[in-house]
Amino acid sequence: MTPIPVALCITELNRGGAEIALCEIAIRLNREKFCPVVYSLQSRPQNDAVSCVPMLEREGIPVHFLDIRSYGSLWPGFRKLRQLLKTQKPLIFQSFLFHANLLGRLAAYSAGIPHRICGIRVAEKLARWHLSLDRWTSGLVGHYVAVSQSVADFTVEIGRLSDKKISVIPNGVDTNLFLPRESSLQSGPTKKAVFIGRIHPQKGIDWLLETCPYWLTPLPNWELDLVGNGNEKHLRQYEAIRNSLGNHLKERIHFLGWREDIPKLLADADLMVLPSRWEGMPNVVLQGMSCQLPILATNVEGVAEIFGDDLVEQQTVPFGETRQFSEKLLKIANAHDFAAELGYKNRKRVEQEFSLEKNVRRYEQLWLSKLLLDE
């Protein structure tokens, strides 16, 4: 059997949740059945340390960069993608993220690619014009993949796309990479709550900082680490909030910037927090669960589906509910056995429901089902 050519298209290949998800799919595909090629709208990241490209190249997966840097380079980038697709002749075109979805569907349609599938990875509550553009060009898309049922529901109700064209494929996590702290290593006197994500209003860092007096004050041996990069304007805004809390708190709140040792940071933490305003299916929650951490997250898109009925009530609060957030965090922090039980159950749920192998097999099954319709 000749492997089926598949095109995987994304906006950029700096390390991020969607970017790593694409790479894991490309790397773990059954190569006897599928032959993947990756396309990035932007240029190759200059720093390999923060790039997904090396992991693709180590596996011999071709990667093409369209070098789109501005509106002026959109047309050349579109033509380049269309020509590359005409040369590759993939039977499946699978894109991730809004810009790759939009430009990709136009190029794939123009190149005559028979099956065009777009990934929806977030409930888009900020740039609603994204939803309009998606709807206006939905005729060029044969199918959509949402990362959670709540994102699929949002896409149907607010985005007004047909539910008949949407499948749900949850994210997966590498449970062999994100491992619990070794039992022989005892946690030190300082306990750590950790946030990992973009420095962006979506992530609710401003609200998280505003909650600190209510839970960090009564936990004198706890610190909060904020891991991630983003817009300098937002970073300055959040640093100003931290600094307004007074020396007794601000000295225990640390902005660590971008880090490549995320598995170690999680394994060394005692609790993970995610105060997002909206999401799709946050990979970082899966990673924290895989590291056997208790989690406290806002009950936004995808989070309840990750935890399941048995774990959601103990580990989620509505966004902005400072009192509930503080009370639940203090309960976890002050009850070692309760926290350990949550962490153990989190790890088991991820192993059973959200492995990378399941994630990749679901994509393979979807693509094969589309090709079977041609026969």
C-alpha positions in Angstrom: 0.0 0.0 0.0 1.3 3.4 -1.0 1.2 5.8 2.0 -1.5 8.4 1.8 0.0 11.9 1.3 -1.2 14.3 4.1 -0.6 18.1 4.3 -0.5 19.6 7.8 -0.7 23.4 7.9 -0.2 25.8 10.8 0.4 29.5 11.3 3.9 29.2 12.9 6.1 26.6 14.5 7.3 28.3 17.7 6.5 26.0 20.7 2.9 26.3 21.8 0.0 24.0 22.5 -1.3 23.8 18.9 2.1 23.6 17.4 3.3 20.7 19.6 0.0 18.9 18.9 0.5 19.1 15.2 4.1 17.9 15.5 3.1 14.9 17.7 0.4 13.9 15.2 3.0 14.2 12.3 5.6 12.2 14.2 3.3 9.5 15.5 1.3 8.8 12.3 1.5 5.2 11.0 4.1 5.8 8.2 2.9 2.7 6.4 -0.4 4.4 5.9 0.4 8.1 5.9 3.1 10.4 4.5 3.0 13.8 6.2 4.4 17.1 5.0 4.2 20.2 7.3 3.6 23.8 6.1 4.1 26.9 8.2 2.7 30.3 7.1 5.5 32.1 8.8 9.2 31.8 8.5 11.4 29.3 10.3 11.8 30.3 14.0 15.3 31.8 14.5 15.8 30.1 17.9 15.7 26.3 17.7 15.4 26.1 21.5 11.9 27.6 21.3 11.0 25.9 18.0 9.1 22.7 17.0 11.0 22.4 13.8 13.9 20.2 15.1 11.6 17.5 16.4 10.0 17.3 12.9 13.4 17.3 11.1 14.7 14.5 13.4 11.9 12.3 12.1 12.6 13.1 8.5 9.3 15.0 8.0 9.6 17.7 5.3 8.8 21.3 6.6 8.0 24.2 4.2 7.9 27.8 5.3 5.8 30.4 3.4 7.6 33.4 4.9 4.4 35.4 5.4 5.4 38.4 7.6 2.9 41.1 6.6 -0.1 41.8 4.4 2.3 42.5 1.5 3.6 38.9 1.7 0.2 37.2 1.8 -0.2 36.8 -1.9 3.3 35.4 -2.5 2.8 33.1 0.4 -0.6 31.9 -0.9 0.9 31.2 -4.3 3.8 29.4 -2.8 1.5 27.2 -0.7 -0.8 26.5 -3.6 2.2 25.4 -5.8 3.7 23.2 -3.0 0.3 21.5 -2.6 0.0 20.9 -6.4 3.5 19.3 -6.2 2.8 17.2 -3.2 -0.8 16.2 -4.2 -2.0 15.4 -0.8 -5.4 13.6 -0.4 -5.9 15.2 3.0 -5.3 18.8 3.9 -5.5 19.3 7.7 -4.9 22.8 9.1 -4.6 24.2 12.7 -5.4 27.7 14.0 -7.4 30.5 12.4 -4.9 32.0 9.9 -3.7 28.6 8.6 -7.3 27.5 8.4 -8.3 30.5 6.3 -5.4 30.8 3.9 -5.0 27.0 3.8 -8.5 26.3 2.8 -8.2 28.8 -0.1 -4.9 27.4 -1.3 -6.0 23.8 -0.9 -9.3 24.4 -2.8 -7.4 26.2 -5.5 -4.9 23.4 -5.7 -7.7 20.8 -6.1 -7.0 19.0 -2.8 -10.1 16.7 -2.4 -10.4 16.7 1.4 -10.0 20.0 3.4 -10.3 19.7 7.1 -9.8 22.6 9.6 -9.1 22.4 13.3 -10.9 24.6 15.8 -8.8 24.8 18.9 -10.5 27.6 20.9 -13.9 29.2 21.5 -13.1 32.5 19.8 -14.6 35.1 22.2 -12.2 38.0 21.4 -12.0 38.4 17.6 -15.6 37.6 16.6 -14.7 38.6 13.0 -12.8 35.3 12.9 -16.1 33.5 13.2 -17.7 35.5 10.4 -14.8 34.8 8.0 -14.9 31.2 8.9 -18.6 31.0 8.2 -18.4 32.9 4.9 -15.7 30.5 3.6 -17.1 27.3 5.2 -18.1 26.1 1.7 -14.4 25.4 1.0 -14.1 23.2 4.1 -15.3 19.6 4.0 -15.0 19.0 7.7 -14.0 20.6 11.0 -12.2 19.1 14.1 -13.0 20.7 17.4 -10.7 19.9 20.4 -13.7 19.6 22.8 -17.4 19.2 22.7 -17.8 22.7 24.3 -15.8 24.2 21.5 -17.9 22.3 19.0 -21.1 23.6 20.7 -19.8 27.2 20.6 -18.9 26.8 17.0 -22.4 25.7 16.1 -24.3 28.1 18.4 -22.2 31.3 18.0 -20.1 30.6 14.9 -23.2 29.1 13.1 -21.4 26.3 11.4 -23.2 23.0 10.6 -23.0 20.4 13.4 -22.9 17.8 10.6 -19.5 18.9 9.6 -17.8 18.8 13.0 -16.1 16.0 14.8 -14.5 16.2 18.3 -11.0 14.9 18.8 -9.6 15.8 22.2 -5.9 16.7 22.8 -3.5 14.1 24.0 -0.5 14.2 26.3 2.8 12.3 26.4 2.5 10.6 29.8 6.1 9.3 29.4 7.4 12.8 29.3 5.2 14.5 31.9 5.9 12.3 34.9 5.1 12.7 38.6 7.8 13.7 41.1 9.8 10.7 42.2 8.4 9.4 45.5 11.9 9.4 46.9 12.2 13.2 46.5 10.4 14.9 49.3 9.0 18.3 48.7 10.9 21.1 50.5 9.6 23.6 53.0 8.5 25.9 50.2 5.4 24.9 48.3 4.8 26.1 44.7 1.6 26.9 42.8 2.4 27.2 39.1 0.7 28.8 36.1 1.9 28.0 32.6 0.6 29.8 29.5 0.7 32.8 27.4 1.0 36.2 29.0 -2.3 37.3 27.5 -5.7 38.6 28.8 -7.3 35.3 27.8 -5.4 33.5 30.5 -6.8 35.6 33.4 -3.5 36.4 35.0 -4.8 39.8 36.2 -7.6 38.1 38.1 -5.2 35.4 39.5 -2.9 38.1 40.9 -5.9 39.9 42.4 -6.9 36.7 44.3 -3.4 36.3 45.9 -4.1 38.3 49.1 -7.0 35.8 49.9 -4.9 32.6 49.6 -1.2 33.4 49.4 -1.4 35.5 52.7 -2.6 32.5 54.8 -0.1 30.2 53.2 3.3 31.8 54.2 5.4 28.9 52.9 3.8 29.0 49.4 4.9 30.8 46.2 3.4 31.4 42.8 5.4 30.9 39.6 4.1 32.4 36.4 5.7 30.7 33.4 5.3 32.0 29.8 6.0 34.8 27.5 3.8 37.3 25.6 3.2 40.9 24.9 5.5 43.3 26.9 2.5 45.6 27.5 0.6 42.8 29.2 3.6 41.7 31.2 4.2 45.2 32.5 0.5 45.4 33.4 0.6 42.2 35.4 3.9 43.1 37.1 2.3 46.4 38.2 -0.6 44.4 39.8 1.9 42.1 41.6 3.9 45.1 42.8 0.8 46.7 44.2 0.2 43.8 46.6 3.0 44.8 48.9 6.4 43.3 49.7 5.0 40.4 51.8 3.3 39.0 48.7 5.2 40.4 45.6 8.4 38.7 46.7 6.7 35.4 46.5 5.2 35.9 43.0 7.7 35.2 40.2 7.5 35.8 36.5 9.8 33.2 35.1 9.4 33.9 31.3 9.5 31.2 28.7 11.0 27.9 29.9 11.8 24.7 28.1 11.9 22.5 31.2 8.1 22.4 31.6 7.9 18.7 32.7 10.4 19.4 35.5 8.6 22.6 36.6 5.4 20.7 36.8 6.9 17.7 38.6 8.5 20.1 41.2 5.2 22.0 41.8 2.6 21.2 44.4 -0.4 22.7 42.5 -1.2 24.0 39.1 -3.6 26.9 38.5 -5.3 27.9 35.3 -7.4 31.1 35.7 -8.4 31.5 32.0 -11.4 33.5 30.7 -11.9 31.1 27.8 -10.1 28.1 26.3 -10.5 25.2 23.9 -9.0 22.2 25.6 -6.0 23.4 27.6 -3.0 21.1 27.0 -1.3 22.4 30.1 -4.1 20.9 32.3 -3.5 17.5 30.7 0.2 18.0 31.4 -0.3 18.9 35.0 -2.6 16.0 35.5 0.0 13.7 33.9 2.5 14.9 36.5 0.0 13.8 39.2 -0.7 17.4 40.3 -4.0 18.7 41.8 -5.4 21.4 39.6 -7.5 24.4 40.2 -8.9 25.9 36.9 -11.7 28.0 35.7 -14.6 25.9 34.3 -14.1 27.1 30.8 -14.3 25.3 27.4 -12.8 21.8 27.6 -11.9 21.8 31.3 -15.0 19.9 32.5 -14.4 17.3 29.7 -10.8 16.8 30.8 -11.7 16.2 34.5 -14.9 14.2 34.0 -17.8 14.1 36.4 -15.8 12.7 39.3 -13.1 15.4 39.4 -14.6 18.6 38.0 -16.4 19.9 41.1 -13.3 19.8 43.3 -10.9 21.4 40.8 -12.9 24.1 39.0 -14.5 27.5 39.7 -16.3 30.0 37.5 -14.0 32.8 36.3 -14.0 35.8 38.6 -15.3 33.9 41.7 -12.5 34.9 44.0 -14.0 33.5 47.1 -14.6 30.1 45.6 -11.2 30.1 44.1 -9.5 30.9 47.4 -11.5 28.5 49.4 -10.8 25.6 47.0 -7.1 26.4 46.7 -6.8 26.6 50.5 -8.5 23.2 50.9 -6.1 21.6 48.5 -3.0 23.3 50.0 -4.0 22.5 53.6 -5.0 18.8 53.1 -2.0 16.8 51.9 -4.0 13.5 51.6 -6.8 15.2 49.6 -4.3 16.9 47.3 -2.5 13.6 46.8 -5.7 11.7 46.0 -6.7 14.4 43.4 -3.3 14.1 41.8 -3.4 10.3 41.7 -6.9 10.3 40.1 -5.8 13.0 37.6 -2.9 10.9 36.4 -5.1 7.8 36.0 -7.7 9.7 34.0 -5.1 11.1 31.6 -3.6 7.7 31.1 -7.0 6.2 30.3 -8.6 8.9 28.2 -6.0 11.4 26.8 -3.0 9.5 25.6 -1.3 10.8 22.4 -1.8 7.4 20.8 -5.6 7.8 21.1 -5.4 11.3 19.7 -3.4 10.3 16.7 -5.5 7.2 16.0 -8.6 9.4 16.0 -7.1 11.6 13.3 -6.1 8.6 11.2 -9.6 7.2 11.5 -11.2 10.5 10.5 -9.0 10.8 7.4 -9.6 7.2 6.4 -13.3 7.6 6.8 -13.2 10.6 4.3 -11.2 8.6 1.8 -13.6 5.6 2.1 -16.4 7.9 0.9 -14.5 8.3 -2.4 -14.5 4.6 -3.1 
